[in-house]
Amino acid sequence: MTANRFGIISIQKRTLPEWLLWFIFLFPFLMAFLTEFIGLPGFVKYFVDAAYVVAFMFVFFRRITLLSRKVMPFVAFFLAFLLYTFTVYIFNFQSPFYYLWGLRNNFRFYIVFLLYTVFFDETEIKKCFKFIDYIFWINIFLSVFQFIVLGYEQDYLGGIFGVEKGCNAFTFIFFSIVISKSILSFMNKNEKPLVCLAKCGASLVVAAMAELKFYFILFVFILAFSALITRFSFRKFFFMLVFTVMLIFASLLLATIFKDDGMLSFDGIIEMVTASNYATAEDLGRFTAIPTISNNILTKPLEKIFGLGLGNCDTSAFEICNTPFYKSHSYLHYDWFSSAMLFLETGYVGLITYIGFYVLCFVYARKHMKNRSSNELYCQISMIMSLICIIMVFYNSALKTEAAYLSVFSIVLPFLQSSLPESTEETGISDYKTA
């Protein structure tokens, strides 16, 4: 145990903030084990809050301002969004606890984004991806075991992410990261074709068992976009046909398991997009929630534009943060979709700003890829995952759960510190080039 030049305690060549960030990275994979298998209370997830708060304190109170110039546009974005929500809340004040709870639920991922850029470099990221490759196959094994032996399926089939309803919201993001990296690596000739095919096939089989129809759409998107942003080759074209055949067989498996309910069709996709309700006759549809809210709840122009105030529509296990709006409107299930919650609390301006973060990630990842100022593969992964996150804003509420820590990991990749040490400027902000 030693201390580095910044006075941070270092254990086994990692500082305390780095260990805390590893804990945050690993927690989505550990949460179900801790709460469902061991039986720890759900309160354990707030340990992550403690972790990023402590790491954040090291950044500012110890004056370790190693934020690269690459991330300064994001810092400006976060501060602008924070100022916007605070200003709107002044005019919609209900309780300081509501606003603080809203801040926690929406801004914690921005903090983790910045922490990655300070304390992780490409060396650490390679270790993270190595872990992800191992845990992917463990997750496949557990998912098959849960389906065949334990009888779990659909919303209750989550593999390493547990067997509680909705656990496979984690699966969407996790599989998207793994398959994006695998397909891109294959197309860049850095991964063997059979390895890539095995990962894709395994993910599609589990998606069929869990009836994750939407994952099939994401898979096609990942495949198509990966082909678009990588160099053309006849080898790639041939395996695109193989991927297509694999997708067809997985679709047939889905239809075999769930009969008519498992059929994938164009009409079914259109119905999912245009449905007015999701689970009951009174709640909101995935992609129709915003017009429904606009017509029936946020009827005043200023409410549509600015919303009802961050945190004023939220819910919590803590009664002090459980809002009156949620108590009277929970039957709408608006908290099941990030877009609906954001629109209610922050209006069109807030929703567009929130999505703007992912647009910003996409634009700067593409810029760094073209300028060769960051790892090409990492830029490509970030571009794909930024677009997937925009889709997920409307599809479910995964980006407001601990699953979002995985999405943050996938989109921050182009903005990390270099693996090589670099001197800090007098301003305290270091610039770098990725090796």
C-alpha positions in Angstrom: 0.0 0.0 0.0 1.6 3.3 -1.1 0.6 6.8 -2.1 1.1 8.3 -5.5 2.3 11.8 -6.3 -1.3 13.1 -5.8 -1.4 11.7 -2.3 -4.0 9.0 -3.3 -3.6 5.7 -1.6 -2.6 3.1 -4.1 -3.3 -0.6 -3.6 -1.7 -3.2 -6.1 -0.9 -0.5 -8.6 -4.4 1.0 -8.6 -5.5 4.1 -6.7 -8.6 4.2 -4.5 -10.6 6.1 -7.2 -9.6 3.5 -9.8 -10.8 0.7 -7.5 -14.0 2.5 -6.9 -14.5 2.9 -10.6 -13.9 -0.8 -11.1 -16.6 -1.4 -8.5 -19.0 0.7 -10.5 -18.1 -1.1 -13.7 -18.6 -4.5 -12.1 -21.8 -3.7 -10.1 -24.4 -4.4 -12.8 -23.0 -7.9 -13.1 -23.0 -8.4 -9.3 -26.3 -6.8 -8.3 -28.5 -9.8 -9.0 -26.1 -12.1 -7.2 -26.0 -9.9 -4.2 -29.8 -9.2 -3.9 -31.4 -12.4 -5.3 -28.9 -15.1 -4.5 -27.3 -13.9 -1.3 -30.4 -12.0 -0.3 -28.9 -8.6 0.6 -31.5 -5.8 0.6 -31.9 -3.6 -2.5 -30.3 -0.8 -0.5 -26.9 -2.3 -1.6 -27.2 -0.5 -5.0 -26.6 2.8 -3.1 -23.1 1.7 -2.4 -22.4 2.7 -6.1 -23.6 6.2 -5.2 -21.1 6.3 -2.4 -18.4 5.0 -4.7 -18.8 7.7 -7.4 -19.2 10.5 -4.8 -16.0 9.6 -3.1 -14.2 9.3 -6.5 -15.7 12.6 -7.5 -14.3 14.2 -4.3 -10.8 13.1 -5.3 -11.1 14.9 -8.6 -12.2 18.2 -7.2 -11.2 18.4 -3.5 -7.7 17.1 -4.3 -7.4 19.3 -7.3 -6.6 16.5 -9.7 -8.1 18.1 -12.7 -7.0 15.6 -15.3 -10.0 16.2 -17.6 -8.8 16.1 -21.1 -9.7 18.7 -23.7 -11.6 16.0 -25.4 -14.2 16.0 -22.7 -14.6 19.7 -22.1 -17.6 20.0 -24.5 -19.3 17.4 -22.3 -18.4 19.3 -19.1 -20.0 22.4 -20.6 -23.1 20.3 -21.6 -23.5 18.8 -18.1 -23.2 22.2 -16.5 -25.7 23.7 -18.9 -28.2 20.9 -18.4 -27.8 21.2 -14.6 -28.4 25.0 -14.8 -31.5 24.4 -16.9 -33.0 21.9 -14.5 -32.3 24.1 -11.5 -33.8 27.2 -13.2 -37.0 25.3 -14.2 -37.3 23.8 -10.7 -37.3 27.3 -9.1 -40.5 28.0 -10.9 -41.9 24.5 -10.1 -40.6 24.1 -6.5 -42.2 21.4 -4.4 -39.5 19.8 -2.3 -35.7 20.0 -2.3 -35.7 16.2 -1.8 -37.6 15.7 -5.0 -35.1 17.7 -7.0 -32.1 16.1 -5.3 -33.6 12.6 -6.1 -34.1 13.7 -9.7 -30.5 14.9 -9.9 -29.3 11.6 -8.5 -31.3 9.5 -11.0 -30.3 11.6 -14.0 -26.8 13.0 -13.4 -25.0 10.1 -11.7 -24.2 8.7 -15.1 -22.7 11.9 -16.2 -20.4 11.9 -13.2 -19.3 8.3 -13.9 -18.7 9.4 -17.6 -16.2 12.0 -16.4 -14.6 9.7 -13.8 -13.8 7.2 -16.6 -12.0 9.9 -18.5 -9.9 10.8 -15.5 -9.1 7.4 -13.9 -9.3 4.9 -16.7 -7.0 4.5 -19.7 -6.9 2.0 -22.6 -4.9 -0.5 -20.5 -7.8 -0.6 -18.0 -10.4 -0.8 -20.8 -8.7 -3.8 -22.4 -9.0 -5.5 -19.0 -12.7 -4.5 -18.8 -13.4 -6.0 -22.3 -11.5 -9.2 -21.3 -13.8 -9.5 -18.3 -16.8 -8.8 -20.5 -15.8 -11.6 -22.9 -15.6 -14.1 -20.0 -18.8 -12.9 -18.3 -20.7 -13.1 -21.7 -20.3 -16.9 -21.9 -21.1 -17.3 -18.2 -24.3 -15.3 -18.8 -25.1 -17.5 -21.8 -24.7 -20.7 -19.7 -26.8 -19.3 -16.9 -29.5 -18.1 -19.3 -29.8 -21.6 -20.9 -29.8 -23.2 -17.5 -32.5 -20.9 -16.2 -34.6 -21.6 -19.4 -34.2 -25.4 -19.7 -33.9 -26.4 -16.0 -35.6 -23.7 -14.0 -38.3 -22.8 -16.5 -37.7 -19.0 -16.6 -38.5 -17.2 -19.9 -39.5 -13.8 -21.3 -39.1 -10.9 -18.8 -37.9 -13.3 -16.1 -34.9 -14.7 -18.0 -31.9 -12.5 -17.2 -28.9 -14.9 -16.8 -26.3 -13.2 -14.6 -28.7 -10.2 -14.3 -31.2 -12.3 -12.3 -34.7 -13.6 -12.7 -36.8 -10.7 -11.5 -39.3 -9.2 -13.9 -37.6 -6.8 -16.3 -34.1 -8.0 -15.6 -33.4 -8.4 -19.3 -33.4 -4.7 -19.7 -29.7 -5.2 -18.7 -29.4 -7.9 -21.4 -30.3 -5.4 -24.2 -27.4 -3.1 -23.3 -24.9 -5.9 -22.4 -25.5 -7.9 -25.6 -25.4 -4.7 -27.7 -21.9 -3.9 -26.3 -20.6 -7.4 -26.7 -21.9 -7.9 -30.3 -21.0 -4.4 -31.4 -17.4 -5.0 -30.3 -17.3 -8.5 -31.8 -18.7 -7.6 -35.2 -16.6 -4.5 -35.5 -13.5 -6.4 -34.5 -14.3 -9.1 -37.0 -14.9 -6.6 -39.8 -11.6 -4.9 -38.9 -9.9 -8.3 -39.0 -9.1 -8.4 -35.3 -11.4 -11.2 -34.3 -11.7 -14.7 -35.8 -14.9 -15.2 -37.8 -15.9 -18.3 -35.8 -15.6 -16.5 -32.5 -17.8 -13.6 -33.8 -20.4 -16.1 -35.2 -20.5 -18.0 -31.9 -21.1 -14.8 -29.9 -23.8 -13.6 -32.3 -25.5 -17.0 -32.4 -25.4 -17.4 -28.7 -26.9 -13.9 -28.1 -29.7 -14.6 -30.6 -30.6 -17.9 -29.0 -30.9 -16.3 -25.6 -32.9 -13.4 -27.0 -35.2 -16.0 -28.6 -35.6 -17.8 -25.2 -36.3 -14.5 -23.5 -38.6 -13.3 -26.3 -36.5 -10.2 -26.8 -38.0 -9.4 -30.2 -36.5 -5.9 -30.1 -33.0 -7.3 -29.8 -33.4 -8.8 -33.2 -34.0 -5.3 -34.5 -31.0 -4.0 -32.6 -28.9 -6.9 -34.0 -29.8 -5.9 -37.6 -29.0 -2.3 -36.8 -25.6 -3.2 -35.3 -24.8 -5.4 -38.3 -25.8 -2.8 -40.9 -24.1 0.2 -39.2 -20.9 -1.8 -38.5 -20.8 -2.6 -42.2 -21.3 1.0 -43.1 -18.5 2.4 -40.9 -15.9 -0.3 -41.7 -14.0 -0.9 -44.9 -15.6 -3.1 -47.6 -14.3 -6.6 -48.3 -15.7 -9.7 -50.0 -15.0 -11.6 -46.8 -17.2 -9.2 -44.9 -19.9 -9.4 -47.5 -19.9 -13.3 -47.3 -20.2 -13.3 -43.6 -23.0 -10.7 -43.7 -25.0 -13.4 -45.6 -24.1 -15.9 -42.8 -25.2 -13.5 -40.2 -28.5 -13.0 -42.0 -29.1 -16.8 -42.2 -28.3 -17.0 -38.5 -30.8 -14.3 -37.8 -33.5 -16.2 -39.7 -32.9 -19.4 -37.8 -33.0 -17.5 -34.4 -36.3 -16.0 -35.6 -37.7 -19.4 -36.3 -36.6 -20.6 -32.8 -38.4 -17.6 -31.3 -41.6 -18.5 -33.3 -41.2 -22.2 -32.3 -41.0 -21.4 -28.5 -43.7 -18.8 -28.3 -45.9 -19.8 -31.3 -47.9 -16.9 -32.8 -46.7 -14.5 -30.0 -43.1 -15.0 -31.1 -43.6 -14.2 -34.8 -41.5 -11.4 -36.1 -43.2 -9.4 -38.8 -43.2 -5.9 -40.2 -46.8 -5.5 -39.0 -45.8 -6.5 -35.5 -43.0 -3.8 -35.5 -45.4 -1.1 -36.7 -47.9 -2.2 -34.0 -45.2 -1.9 -31.3 -44.3 1.6 -32.5 -47.9 2.9 -32.8 -49.6 1.1 -29.9 -51.4 3.6 -27.6 -50.9 1.3 -24.5 -48.3 -1.1 -23.3 -49.6 -3.3 -20.5 -53.1 -2.1 -19.7 -55.9 -0.2 -21.3 -55.0 3.0 -19.3 -51.2 3.2 -19.5 -48.9 4.7 -22.1 -47.4 3.2 -25.3 -43.6 3.0 -25.8 -43.4 5.4 -28.7 -46.8 7.2 -28.3 -46.2 8.3 -24.7 -45.1 11.8 -25.5 -48.0 12.9 -27.6 -50.4 11.3 -25.1 -48.9 13.2 -22.2 -48.8 16.4 -24.3 -52.5 16.1 -25.1 -53.8 15.0 -21.7 -51.4 16.1 -18.9 -49.0 18.8 -20.0 -51.8 20.9 -21.5 -50.2 24.4 -21.0 -47.6 25.6 -23.5 -45.0 26.3 -20.8 -45.5 22.9 -19.3 -44.9 21.2 -22.7 -41.7 23.3 -23.2 -40.2 23.1 -19.7 -42.0 20.3 -17.9 -43.1 20.0 -14.3 -39.6 20.1 -12.7 -36.9 17.5 -12.3 -37.8 15.0 -9.7 -41.4 16.2 -9.3 -42.8 13.1 -11.1 -40.3 10.6 -9.7 -40.8 7.6 -7.4 -38.6 6.1 -4.7 -38.5 3.5 -2.0 -37.9 6.5 0.3 -41.3 8.0 1.1 -39.7 11.5 1.3 -38.8 11.3 -2.4 -42.1 9.6 -3.5 -43.9 12.4 -5.3 -47.7 13.2 -5.3 -47.7 13.2 -9.1 -46.5 9.6 -9.1 -49.0 8.5 -6.5 -51.9 9.9 -8.6 -50.5 8.9 -12.1 -48.6 5.7 -11.5 -51.2 3.7 -13.4 -49.9 5.3 -16.6 -46.6 3.4 -16.1 -44.8 6.5 -17.4 -41.8 5.6 -15.3 -41.3 2.5 -17.5 -40.0 4.7 -20.3 -37.2 7.2 -20.0 -38.7 9.5 -22.6 -42.0 9.8 -20.8 -40.4 10.6 -17.5 -38.0 13.2 -19.0 -40.8 14.9 -21.0 -43.0 15.2 -17.9 -40.2 16.6 -15.7 -38.2 18.7 -18.2 -40.4 19.2 -21.2 -39.4 19.2 -24.8 -36.2 21.2 -24.0 -35.0 18.8 -21.4 -35.8 15.7 -23.5 -34.0 17.1 -26.5 -31.1 18.1 -24.3 -30.9 14.7 -22.8 -30.8 13.1 -26.2 -28.3 15.7 -27.3 -25.7 14.1 -24.9 -25.8 10.9 -27.0 -25.7 13.0 -30.2 -22.7 14.8 -28.9 -21.0 11.5 -28.1 -21.7 10.2 -31.6 -20.4 13.4 -33.3 -17.2 13.6 -31.3 -16.5 9.9 -31.6 -16.8 10.2 -35.3 -14.6 13.2 -35.3 -11.9 11.5 -33.3 -12.1 8.4 -35.6 -11.6 10.6 -38.7 -8.8 12.5 -37.1 -7.2 9.3 -35.8 -6.9 10.9 -32.4 -8.5 8.0 -30.6 -8.7 4.2 -31.0 -10.7 3.5 -34.1 -12.5 0.5 -32.7 -13.5 2.4 -29.5 -14.8 5.3 -31.6 -16.9 2.9 -33.7 -18.3 1.2 -30.6 -19.2 4.5 -29.1 -21.0 5.6 -32.3 -23.1 2.5 -32.4 -23.9 2.6 -28.7 -24.8 6.3 -28.7 -27.4 5.6 -31.3 -28.7 2.5 -29.5 -29.0 4.6 -26.3 -31.2 7.1 -28.1 -33.4 4.3 -29.2 -33.5 2.9 -25.6 -34.6 6.3 -24.3 -38.0 5.6 -26.0 -38.0 1.8 -25.6 -37.7 1.3 -21.8 -36.2 2.8 -18.7 -32.9 0.9 -18.7 -30.9 4.1 -19.0 -32.3 5.2 -15.6 -31.3 1.9 -13.9 -27.9 0.5 -13.0 -27.8 -0.9 -16.5 -26.8 2.6 -17.7 -23.4 2.2 -16.0 -22.7 -0.3 -18.9 -23.9 2.1 -21.5 -21.7 4.9 -20.1 -18.7 2.6 -20.3 -19.4 1.9 -24.0 -19.8 5.5 -25.1 -17.0 7.0 -23.1 -14.3 4.9 -24.9 -13.0 7.6 -27.4 -12.5 10.1 -24.6 -10.3 8.1 -22.3 -6.8 9.0 -21.1 -3.9 7.6 -23.1 -2.2 4.5 -21.8 1.0 6.5 -22.0 1.8 9.0 -19.2 1.6 12.6 -20.2 2.6 15.8 -18.4 -0.1 18.0 -16.9 -0.3 21.6 -18.2 -0.2 24.6 -16.0 -3.9 25.0 -16.4 -4.3 21.5 -14.8 -6.1 20.2 -17.9 -4.1 17.6 -19.8 -4.4 16.9 -23.5 -3.3 13.6 -25.0 -3.3 11.4 -28.1 -4.3 7.8 -28.0 -1.5 5.4 -28.8 
